[in-house]
Amino acid sequence: MDIRVLEVLAAVASLALFVALLVGLPALMAGAQGLAYIIALVIFIAALSAAGYWIDKMAA
């Protein structure tokens, strides 16, 4: 599969994960909503970084 397509798919999947976490985590962590948003952001960055690392390893 073309690397550009994989990058776009990884970005869309990471964005979908981020939106799901933004909706779900504050509902689960009712007392600490600010912390839930930070956790959602950290998970999003980690997922996007892992996908980029994985795609880079495939390209090399």
C-alpha positions in Angstrom: 0.0 0.0 0.0 1.2 3.5 -0.7 2.8 5.3 2.2 0.8 8.5 1.7 -2.4 6.5 2.0 -1.2 4.9 5.2 -0.3 8.3 6.6 -3.8 9.7 5.9 -5.5 6.6 7.3 -3.3 6.9 10.5 -4.2 10.6 10.8 -7.9 10.0 10.4 -7.9 7.0 12.8 -6.0 9.1 15.4 -8.4 12.0 15.0 -11.3 9.6 15.5 -9.7 8.3 18.6 -9.1 11.8 19.9 -12.7 12.8 19.4 -13.9 9.6 21.1 -11.6 10.3 24.0 -12.7 13.9 24.3 -16.3 12.7 24.5 -15.8 9.6 26.7 -13.1 10.5 29.2 -14.8 13.5 30.8 -17.9 11.4 31.3 -15.9 8.7 33.0 -13.8 11.1 35.1 -16.6 13.3 36.4 -14.5 14.9 39.2 -11.4 15.6 37.1 -12.6 16.8 33.7 -9.5 19.0 33.1 -7.3 16.0 33.7 -9.4 13.9 31.3 -8.8 16.4 28.5 -5.1 16.3 29.2 -5.1 12.5 29.1 -7.0 12.5 25.9 -4.4 14.8 24.3 -1.5 12.7 25.5 -3.1 9.5 24.2 -3.7 11.3 20.8 -0.1 12.4 20.6 1.2 9.0 21.5 -1.1 7.2 19.0 -0.1 9.6 16.2 3.6 9.3 17.1 3.4 5.5 17.2 1.6 5.4 13.8 4.3 7.6 12.3 7.1 5.5 13.8 5.4 2.3 12.4 4.9 3.8 8.9 8.5 5.1 8.9 9.8 1.6 9.7 7.7 0.2 6.9 9.1 2.7 4.4 12.7 2.1 5.3 
